[in-house]
Amino acid sequence: MRTMTKGDLKLDVVEHIMLRNMWEYFVISDKGQNDWVSNDPDIAYAVVMGFETELGCISLSEIEPHIVSRTKNLEGIMPANGYEWEEKVLDMQAGIV
């Protein structure tokens, strides 16, 4: 998991998905991230970078046939447009990046 920020907004990203059309999905943790929580495992909350960058609900089964990349290892992934990855202050102070 990695925290993506935009101003005061902080989102815990748990997965990155890339589709054939190069749209990117930054799947957000349901735990404490928003007032909306789905009991349906097919529905997720995500930042979607397509024609615009938007935050909302997605259907994983709907995008499944179009996925070319799916990972929970976010270390080599750039953040969504307009967002930044939050660095851990304690790690930076200790010299660990």
Steps between C-alpha positions, in 0.01 A plus 500: 500500500613853424337834587422733210431865581344801331491803727338387827355184339682178597410169335646160587560330165506119521520403132582641155323377186582594138259432214574446128384856425764622752243611758639459851310402814639572847285280726441656842475315833146494640629527857439854624547657156147609432142485620417254224578132556366226275415151618536388137860382431451593131462870584807703595577865565777639279673797343458447125729667248327496161389802301484675839626402845199409715427338836210256526362146496607240243390149409801266497316239290420764237864598448645147548505404127698816420773478769861480375670568834389454861726536803499569871871589487475878464869589534560549125162658425462873440211668687185614318510839323479779757588266789825421682619202701532582868842410633535369850658780703658261753668301222636820342633623835672168557657516152292210372319563172 
